[in-house]
């Protein structure tokens, strides 16, 4: 059985714990958090430890699944974890992935560990779908649409701002952008395919104008996007925005034939009742792959683009060939 540590215990950490409970080859071994006295896991008897003791616990773990925020936590926590043991994270700031990869790969190669970054559904599963589409349709177009749904990463980024008590951010595809993608028009930039809707509860004395400006100017999250910001009470936020649903779709088009006379379209979509529970299940699958890579002698950082699908599944190759091919 694979001994897995959970680093961070918010909505995503709980989703990972549920996925570990359901997996036939994993055991949740411990939760690591900066607030151990406030964390109450679902697994009876599961140890809750301060993040500072991760280094002492690492030799007893096969893999650590990092569940922190891409805005502030993972840029620090993932390289630190890579220096200790096998790891998986869900880093989701697309523009900062190359820099994050370099830091993590350097730490993992020096320590002789292996792990996978950006292992969510996007980046992650959708990244692989885009890669396949680009290989099959080398002269085609691929467009990705997120939502409508709650974005955990964007919500967390708002909550990190001074003066913010709590926040929810919804990503909504813009009308007409999906039809344009299906019609083989050149792919629109992300900022012209989506809008952001933010609901924010402020701490007493916070300046709404300053916080609104900070949200709109946040690079990689809101800068350049059509963004709505609504300031509401924490009670209203809890009552009206407790759901964690999300959705996504990839549209790929291409042509074949000597004159491009044959048109093709492929779509990949998902609809999630619980974004963190689904993402937690994805993280556990990639954690399995990370452990298998380590046991095969591989070291360094990987992304979902580097992982064969068979490494994600609990069944062995013979069973997969019988069942899935």
C-alpha positions in Angstrom: 0.0 0.0 0.0 1.2 3.5 -0.9 1.6 5.7 2.2 0.5 9.2 1.2 0.8 12.5 3.1 -1.6 15.3 2.5 0.0 18.8 2.7 -2.7 21.4 3.3 -6.2 20.7 4.4 -8.8 23.0 2.8 -11.4 21.9 0.3 -8.8 20.3 -1.9 -7.1 18.5 1.0 -10.4 16.9 2.0 -11.0 15.9 -1.6 -7.7 14.2 -1.7 -8.4 12.4 1.6 -11.7 11.1 0.1 -9.9 9.9 -3.0 -7.2 8.1 -0.9 -10.0 6.3 1.0 -11.5 5.1 -2.2 -8.2 4.1 -3.9 -7.4 0.3 -3.6 -3.7 0.9 -3.2 -3.3 4.0 -1.0 -3.4 4.7 2.7 -3.7 8.3 4.0 -0.7 8.5 6.4 -0.8 12.0 7.8 -2.0 15.6 7.2 0.5 18.4 7.3 -0.8 21.9 7.9 0.2 25.2 9.5 -2.9 25.1 11.7 -3.0 21.5 13.2 -5.3 22.5 16.1 -8.0 23.5 13.6 -8.0 20.5 11.3 -10.3 17.5 11.8 -9.8 14.8 9.1 -12.5 12.5 8.0 -10.3 9.4 8.5 -10.4 8.2 12.2 -7.0 8.4 13.8 -5.3 10.1 10.9 -2.4 12.1 12.4 -2.5 15.9 12.0 1.0 17.4 12.1 2.5 20.8 11.8 4.1 21.4 8.4 7.4 22.0 10.1 7.8 18.3 10.8 7.4 17.1 7.2 11.1 16.6 6.9 11.1 14.1 9.8 8.1 12.3 8.5 9.1 12.1 4.9 11.2 8.9 5.2 8.0 7.1 6.2 6.0 8.4 3.3 5.9 7.2 -0.4 4.5 10.4 -1.7 3.2 13.8 -0.5 0.2 15.4 -2.2 0.4 19.2 -2.0 -3.0 21.0 -1.7 -1.9 24.6 -1.2 -2.6 27.7 -3.2 -0.7 28.3 -6.5 -0.5 32.0 -5.6 1.7 31.8 -2.5 2.0 28.2 -1.1 3.1 25.9 -3.9 5.9 28.1 -5.3 7.6 27.6 -1.9 6.2 24.3 -0.7 6.7 22.1 -3.8 10.4 22.7 -4.2 10.8 22.2 -0.4 8.9 18.9 -0.6 10.8 17.8 -3.7 14.0 17.9 -1.6 12.4 15.3 0.7 10.3 12.7 -1.1 8.1 12.0 -4.1 5.4 14.6 -4.6 2.4 15.8 -6.6 1.0 19.3 -6.8 -1.9 21.1 -8.6 -0.1 24.3 -9.6 -2.5 26.1 -11.9 -1.1 29.5 -12.8 -0.5 28.7 -16.5 1.8 31.7 -17.1 4.2 30.7 -14.2 4.4 27.0 -15.0 7.8 27.1 -16.8 9.5 28.9 -13.9 7.8 26.6 -11.3 9.0 23.6 -13.3 12.6 24.8 -13.3 12.6 25.4 -9.5 11.0 22.1 -8.7 13.1 20.1 -11.2 16.3 21.5 -9.7 15.3 20.6 -6.2 14.2 17.1 -7.2 17.3 16.3 -9.2 19.6 17.4 -6.4 17.7 15.3 -3.9 17.1 12.3 -6.0 13.3 12.4 -5.8 10.6 12.5 -8.5 7.3 14.2 -8.7 4.6 15.7 -10.9 3.4 19.3 -11.0 0.2 20.8 -12.5 -1.8 17.6 -11.9 -5.3 18.9 -11.9 -7.9 18.9 -14.6 -6.6 22.1 -16.1 -3.7 22.2 -16.2 -3.5 18.4 -16.1 -6.0 16.3 -18.0 -7.0 19.1 -20.4 -3.3 19.7 -21.1 -3.0 16.2 -22.3 -6.1 16.6 -24.5 -4.7 19.8 -26.0 -1.4 18.0 -26.7 -3.2 15.1 -28.5 -5.3 17.5 -30.5 -2.3 19.4 -31.6 -0.6 16.2 -32.7 -3.7 15.0 -34.7 -4.6 18.4 -36.1 -1.2 20.0 -36.7 -2.8 22.9 -38.7 -6.0 23.1 -36.7 -7.2 25.2 -33.8 -7.9 24.2 -30.2 -9.7 26.4 -27.7 -10.3 25.8 -24.0 -13.4 27.0 -22.1 -13.6 27.0 -18.3 -16.9 27.2 -16.5 -19.4 28.1 -15.7 -18.2 27.3 -12.2 -16.2 28.1 -9.1 -12.5 28.5 -9.5 -10.6 27.3 -6.4 -7.3 28.9 -7.4 -8.8 32.3 -8.3 -10.9 32.4 -5.1 -7.8 31.6 -3.1 -5.8 34.3 -4.8 -8.5 36.9 -3.8 -8.6 35.5 -0.2 -4.8 36.2 0.1 -5.3 39.9 -0.3 -5.0 42.0 2.9 -8.5 43.0 4.0 -10.4 40.1 2.4 -12.3 37.8 4.8 -13.5 35.4 2.2 -14.2 35.2 -1.5 -15.6 33.2 -4.4 -14.7 33.6 -8.0 -16.7 32.2 -10.9 -15.4 31.7 -14.4 -18.0 32.1 -17.2 -17.5 31.5 -20.9 -18.4 34.5 -23.0 -21.4 34.1 -25.3 -20.5 33.4 -28.9 -16.9 32.4 -28.2 -17.8 28.7 -28.2 -19.6 29.0 -31.5 -16.6 30.8 -33.0 -14.3 28.0 -31.9 -16.5 25.4 -33.4 -16.6 27.4 -36.6 -12.9 27.0 -37.1 -12.1 30.7 -36.4 -8.7 31.4 -35.1 -8.5 30.7 -31.3 -9.4 33.7 -29.2 -7.1 34.6 -26.3 -8.3 33.5 -22.9 -9.3 37.1 -22.0 -11.8 37.1 -24.9 -13.3 33.7 -24.1 -14.2 34.2 -20.4 -15.3 36.7 -17.8 -14.7 36.6 -14.1 -17.4 37.2 -11.4 -16.1 37.8 -7.9 -18.0 37.8 -4.6 -16.0 39.2 -1.8 -16.6 39.6 1.9 -14.3 42.2 3.6 -12.8 42.4 7.0 -13.9 45.4 9.1 -12.3 48.6 8.0 -11.0 47.3 4.7 -11.0 49.6 1.7 -13.2 48.2 -1.1 -11.7 50.5 -3.7 -8.2 49.4 -3.0 -9.2 45.7 -2.9 -11.1 46.0 -6.2 -8.0 47.6 -7.8 -5.8 44.8 -6.5 -8.1 42.2 -7.9 -8.4 43.8 -11.3 -4.6 44.2 -11.6 -3.6 40.7 -10.5 -1.5 39.2 -13.2 -2.2 35.7 -14.4 -5.6 35.8 -12.7 -7.7 38.9 -13.5 -5.6 41.4 -15.4 -7.0 41.8 -18.9 -10.3 40.0 -18.2 -13.8 41.3 -18.1 -14.3 41.2 -14.3 -17.3 41.8 -12.1 -16.7 42.4 -8.4 -19.5 42.3 -5.8 -18.9 43.0 -2.1 -21.3 41.1 0.1 -21.5 40.0 3.7 -19.8 36.8 4.9 -23.2 35.5 5.9 -24.5 36.0 2.4 -21.4 34.5 0.9 -21.8 31.4 3.0 -25.5 31.1 2.3 -25.5 31.8 -1.5 -22.0 30.6 -2.6 -21.3 27.3 -0.8 -21.4 25.2 -3.9 -18.1 23.9 -5.5 -19.3 22.9 -9.0 -17.2 23.6 -12.1 -17.2 22.7 -15.8 -14.8 22.8 -18.8 -14.7 22.1 -22.5 -12.0 21.7 -25.2 -12.9 22.3 -28.8 -10.5 21.2 -31.5 -11.0 21.5 -35.2 -8.8 20.5 -38.2 -8.9 19.5 -41.8 -7.4 16.7 -43.9 -7.1 16.0 -47.6 -5.0 17.5 -50.4 -7.0 20.7 -50.3 -8.3 20.5 -46.8 -11.7 19.4 -48.0 -12.5 17.2 -45.0 -13.4 18.9 -41.8 -13.0 17.3 -38.4 -14.1 18.4 -34.9 -13.3 16.8 -31.5 -14.5 17.9 -28.1 -13.6 17.0 -24.6 -15.9 18.2 -21.7 -16.5 17.7 -18.0 -19.2 18.8 -15.6 -18.3 18.6 -11.9 -20.5 18.7 -8.9 -17.4 19.1 -6.7 -14.3 20.7 -8.2 -12.1 19.9 -5.2 -13.2 16.3 -5.0 -12.6 15.7 -8.7 -9.3 17.5 -8.6 -8.3 15.4 -5.5 -9.1 12.2 -7.4 -6.8 13.4 -10.3 -4.0 14.2 -7.8 -4.2 10.7 -6.3 -4.0 9.1 -9.8 -0.8 11.2 -10.5 0.5 10.4 -7.1 0.3 6.7 -8.1 2.3 7.5 -11.2 4.9 9.4 -9.2 5.5 6.5 -6.9 5.8 4.1 -9.9 8.3 6.4 -11.6 10.4 6.5 -8.4 10.4 2.8 -8.0 11.6 2.5 -11.6 14.6 4.7 -10.8 13.4 7.9 -12.4 14.2 11.3 -10.8 13.3 14.9 -11.4 10.1 16.8 -12.1 7.4 15.7 -14.6 4.1 17.2 -15.8 1.0 15.4 -17.0 2.3 15.7 -20.5 5.1 13.3 -19.6 3.0 10.5 -18.0 1.7 7.5 -19.8 -2.0 6.9 -19.0 -1.3 3.3 -17.8 0.8 4.7 -14.9 -2.3 6.4 -13.5 -4.5 3.4 -13.2 -4.3 0.9 -10.3 -4.6 -2.1 -12.6 -1.5 -3.6 -14.3 -0.8 -3.6 -18.0 -2.3 -7.0 -18.7 -5.5 -6.1 -17.1 -5.7 -2.7 -18.9 -5.0 -4.4 -22.3 -7.8 -6.8 -21.6 -10.3 -4.2 -20.4 -9.6 -1.0 -22.1 -8.0 -1.6 -25.4 
